[in-house]
Amino acid sequence: MGTTITAILLGIVEGLTEFLPVSSTGHLILASELFGYDAKTWEVFNVVIQLPAVMAVVVLYWRTFADVVLGALRGSRESLAFIRNVLAAFIPAAIVGVLFKSRIDALLESPAVVCFALIAGGFVILAVERLVQNQTYRPVAEMPLGQAIKIGMMQCISVIPGVSRSGATIMGALTLGENRRTAAEFSFFLAVPTMFGATAKQLWDHKEELAAGTGQVGFTEIAIGSVVSFIVSLIVIKFFIGYVSKRGFAPFALYRIVIGTVGLGWLFWV
């Protein structure tokens, strides 16, 4: 398969899965098995194309971010509370990512771990959907600081490939009593510093390779994958909020269980 086609396919996978509770990293790892490409070669690509997916959040919620920035400059308590909650939730995962990077990287090489995590996460989502009652919507700025920190700690679980960053934060928020829409929006906003940080770290670690253009996957493939990831993410985010507000997360749980089971069968069969 050519690098251009691979870049397009991976961009579609990233855009479809980054904000759904199905694990974008897990899908990219499984895609390496299905498409037969070298995951190590595409390692930087897979991280960098998460950034345009996050930019889709900024574009769709530009008014919210603009109001927060302008409000913070004016000393608005609501805007400062929004920033406080997002940053407080971001810090736990940032610490875990730095302290356990080598162990996390080792897990990224195991498609079987992804499949088991997809299946287990699917059953967790079904349990949460069954046990948790949907609460009244409230903006992220009205969330107590302690609540934001707890959700941020839930995000740490997502360092295991296949768990899903959005899934961990959304389910964590639901179990803590947040509304479905509140949980999904907070997950979107939390993705901005989280993915910016992960991308910056990856670019720094591979700066010499990228600057020299010595990698098999270059800026052309990254640009193509980024554009595809951005466009698909825009569509998914607009669809997701309305869908889960009415129907919940059970369909995504069933999807995880099916994909994880099929993936295990594929790995052991091949």
C-alpha positions as CSV (number, residue, x, y, z in Angstrom):
1,M,0.0,0.0,0.0
2,G,1.4,3.4,-0.9
3,T,2.3,6.0,1.7
4,T,-0.3,8.5,0.4
5,I,-3.2,6.0,0.7
6,T,-2.0,4.9,4.1
7,A,-1.9,8.5,5.3
8,I,-5.5,9.1,4.1
9,L,-6.7,5.9,5.7
10,L,-5.0,6.7,9.0
11,G,-6.3,10.2,8.9
12,I,-9.9,8.9,8.6
13,V,-9.3,6.4,11.4
14,E,-8.0,9.2,13.7
15,G,-10.8,11.6,12.8
16,L,-13.5,9.0,13.4
17,T,-12.2,7.7,16.7
18,E,-10.4,10.6,18.6
19,F,-13.5,11.9,20.2
20,L,-15.6,8.8,20.4
21,P,-15.2,6.5,23.4
22,V,-13.6,3.8,21.3
23,S,-9.8,4.7,21.5
24,S,-8.1,6.3,18.5
25,T,-4.7,5.0,19.6
26,G,-6.1,1.5,19.8
27,H,-7.6,1.8,16.4
28,L,-4.4,3.1,14.9
29,I,-2.5,0.1,16.4
30,L,-5.0,-2.4,15.0
31,A,-4.9,-0.6,11.7
32,S,-1.1,-1.3,11.5
33,E,-2.0,-5.0,11.8
34,L,-4.8,-4.8,9.3
35,F,-3.1,-2.6,6.7
36,G,0.2,-4.3,7.1
37,Y,2.4,-1.2,7.6
38,D,5.2,-0.7,10.0
39,A,3.7,1.0,13.1
40,K,7.2,2.2,14.2
41,T,7.7,4.0,10.9
42,W,4.4,5.8,11.3
43,E,4.8,6.6,15.0
44,V,5.4,10.3,14.7
45,F,2.6,10.6,12.1
46,N,0.1,8.9,14.3
47,V,0.7,11.4,17.1
48,V,1.0,14.6,15.0
49,I,-2.4,14.0,13.2
50,Q,-4.1,14.1,16.6
51,L,-3.3,17.9,16.6
52,P,-5.6,18.8,13.7
53,A,-8.3,16.6,15.2
54,V,-8.0,18.8,18.3
55,M,-8.0,21.9,16.2
56,A,-11.5,20.8,15.1
57,V,-12.6,21.4,18.7
58,V,-11.2,24.9,18.7
59,V,-12.9,25.7,15.4
60,L,-16.3,24.3,16.4
61,Y,-16.2,25.9,19.9
62,W,-14.3,29.1,18.8
63,R,-16.8,31.3,20.4
64,T,-16.5,29.5,23.7
65,F,-12.7,29.7,23.6
66,A,-12.8,33.4,22.5
67,D,-15.1,34.3,25.3
68,V,-12.9,32.4,27.8
69,V,-9.8,34.3,26.6
70,L,-11.4,37.7,26.6
71,G,-13.1,37.0,29.9
72,A,-9.9,35.9,31.5
73,L,-8.2,39.1,30.4
74,R,-11.0,41.0,32.1
75,G,-10.7,38.9,35.2
76,S,-14.1,37.1,34.7
77,R,-14.5,34.5,37.4
78,E,-16.4,32.2,35.0
79,S,-13.6,32.3,32.4
80,L,-10.9,31.7,35.0
81,A,-12.9,28.8,36.5
82,F,-13.1,27.3,33.0
83,I,-9.3,27.5,32.5
84,R,-8.7,26.3,36.0
85,N,-10.9,23.2,35.5
86,V,-9.3,22.2,32.2
87,L,-5.8,22.7,33.4
88,A,-6.4,20.9,36.7
89,A,-7.8,17.9,34.8
90,F,-4.9,17.9,32.4
91,I,-2.1,17.8,35.0
92,P,-2.5,14.2,36.3
93,A,-2.2,12.6,32.8
94,A,0.7,14.9,32.0
95,I,2.6,13.7,35.1
96,V,1.8,10.0,34.4
97,G,2.9,10.4,30.8
98,V,6.3,11.8,31.8
99,L,7.0,9.4,34.6
100,F,5.9,6.2,32.8
101,K,6.8,7.0,29.2
102,S,8.9,3.8,28.6
103,R,6.2,1.5,30.0
104,I,3.5,3.3,27.9
105,D,5.6,2.9,24.8
106,A,5.9,-0.8,25.5
107,L,2.2,-1.2,25.7
108,L,1.7,0.6,22.4
109,E,3.5,-2.4,20.7
110,S,0.8,-4.9,21.8
111,P,-2.3,-5.2,19.7
112,A,-3.6,-7.9,22.1
113,V,-3.6,-5.3,25.0
114,V,-5.7,-3.0,22.8
115,C,-8.3,-5.8,22.1
116,F,-8.6,-6.7,25.7
117,A,-8.9,-3.1,26.7
118,L,-11.6,-2.5,24.1
119,I,-13.7,-5.4,25.3
120,A,-13.3,-4.5,29.0
121,G,-14.0,-0.8,28.3
122,G,-17.2,-1.8,26.4
123,F,-18.6,-3.7,29.4
124,V,-17.6,-0.8,31.7
125,I,-19.6,1.7,29.5
126,L,-22.6,-0.6,29.5
127,A,-22.5,-0.8,33.3
128,V,-22.2,3.0,33.7
129,E,-25.0,3.5,31.2
130,R,-27.2,1.1,33.2
131,L,-26.4,2.4,36.7
132,V,-25.9,6.2,36.2
133,Q,-28.9,8.6,35.9
134,N,-28.5,11.5,33.5
135,Q,-28.2,14.7,35.4
136,T,-29.0,18.4,34.6
137,Y,-26.6,20.0,32.2
138,R,-24.1,22.6,33.6
139,P,-21.3,24.4,31.8
140,V,-17.7,23.3,32.5
141,A,-17.0,26.6,34.3
142,E,-19.6,25.7,36.9
143,M,-17.9,22.4,37.7
144,P,-16.2,22.3,41.2
145,L,-12.4,22.1,41.1
146,G,-12.4,18.8,43.0
147,Q,-14.7,17.3,40.3
148,A,-12.4,18.4,37.5
149,I,-9.3,16.9,39.2
150,K,-11.1,13.6,39.7
151,I,-12.0,13.4,36.0
152,G,-8.4,14.3,35.2
153,M,-7.3,11.3,37.3
154,M,-9.7,9.1,35.3
155,Q,-8.0,10.2,32.2
156,C,-4.7,8.6,33.4
157,I,-6.2,5.2,32.8
158,S,-6.2,6.0,29.1
159,V,-2.4,5.6,28.9
160,I,-3.3,1.9,28.3
161,P,-3.9,1.7,24.6
162,G,-7.5,0.7,23.8
163,V,-9.0,2.3,26.9
164,S,-9.8,5.6,25.1
165,R,-9.0,9.1,26.5
166,S,-12.5,10.4,25.7
167,G,-14.1,7.2,27.1
168,A,-12.2,7.4,30.4
169,T,-13.0,11.1,30.9
170,I,-16.6,10.8,29.8
171,M,-17.4,7.7,31.9
172,G,-15.5,9.2,34.8
173,A,-17.6,12.4,34.6
174,L,-20.8,10.4,34.4
175,T,-20.0,8.3,37.4
176,L,-19.3,11.5,39.3
177,G,-22.8,12.8,38.5
178,E,-22.3,14.9,35.4
179,N,-24.7,15.2,32.5
180,R,-23.9,13.4,29.2
181,R,-23.5,16.7,27.4
182,T,-21.3,18.2,30.1
183,A,-19.2,15.1,30.2
184,A,-18.7,15.1,26.4
185,E,-17.9,18.8,26.2
186,F,-15.4,18.6,29.0
187,S,-13.7,15.7,27.3
188,F,-13.5,17.8,24.1
189,F,-12.0,20.8,26.0
190,L,-9.6,18.6,27.9
191,A,-8.3,17.1,24.7
192,V,-6.9,20.5,23.7
193,P,-4.0,20.7,26.2
194,T,-3.6,16.9,26.4
195,M,-3.1,16.5,22.7
196,F,-1.1,19.7,22.3
197,G,1.2,18.4,25.0
198,A,1.5,14.9,23.5
199,T,2.2,16.2,20.0
200,A,4.8,18.8,21.3
201,K,6.6,16.0,23.2
202,Q,6.7,13.7,20.1
203,L,7.9,16.5,17.8
204,W,10.6,17.4,20.2
205,D,11.8,13.7,20.6
206,H,12.0,13.4,16.8
207,K,13.0,16.9,15.9
208,E,16.3,15.9,14.2
209,E,14.7,13.2,12.1
210,L,11.9,15.6,11.0
211,A,14.3,18.5,10.3
212,A,16.6,16.3,8.2
213,G,13.7,14.7,6.4
214,T,15.3,11.2,6.8
215,G,12.1,9.4,7.9
216,Q,10.2,7.2,5.5
217,V,7.1,9.2,6.4
218,G,7.7,12.9,5.6
219,F,5.9,16.2,5.8
220,T,3.8,15.4,2.7
221,E,2.2,12.3,4.4
222,I,1.7,14.2,7.6
223,A,0.0,17.1,5.8
224,I,-2.3,14.8,4.0
225,G,-3.2,12.9,7.1
226,S,-3.7,16.1,9.1
227,V,-6.2,17.6,6.6
228,V,-8.2,14.4,6.5
229,S,-8.1,14.0,10.3
230,F,-9.3,17.7,10.7
231,I,-12.2,17.3,8.3
232,V,-13.5,14.0,9.6
233,S,-13.2,15.3,13.2
234,L,-15.3,18.3,12.4
235,I,-18.1,16.0,11.2
236,V,-17.8,13.5,14.1
237,I,-17.9,16.2,16.9
238,K,-21.0,17.9,15.4
239,F,-22.7,14.5,15.3
240,F,-21.5,13.2,18.6
241,I,-23.0,15.7,21.1
242,G,-26.5,15.5,19.6
243,Y,-26.4,11.7,19.4
244,V,-25.2,10.9,22.9
245,S,-27.5,13.5,24.5
246,K,-30.5,11.5,23.1
247,R,-29.2,7.9,22.8
248,G,-26.3,7.5,25.3
249,F,-23.1,5.6,24.9
250,A,-24.4,1.9,24.7
251,P,-23.9,1.6,20.9
252,F,-20.2,2.6,21.3
253,A,-19.8,0.0,24.0
254,L,-21.2,-2.7,21.8
255,Y,-18.9,-1.6,19.0
256,R,-15.9,-1.8,21.3
257,I,-16.8,-5.4,22.3
258,V,-17.3,-6.5,18.7
259,I,-14.1,-4.9,17.4
260,G,-12.1,-6.2,20.3
261,T,-13.4,-9.7,19.9
262,V,-12.8,-9.6,16.1
263,G,-9.4,-8.2,16.7
264,L,-8.4,-11.0,19.0
265,G,-9.7,-13.6,16.6
266,W,-7.7,-11.9,13.8
267,L,-4.5,-11.8,15.9
268,F,-4.7,-15.4,17.0
269,W,-5.9,-16.7,13.6
270,V,-3.1,-14.9,11.7
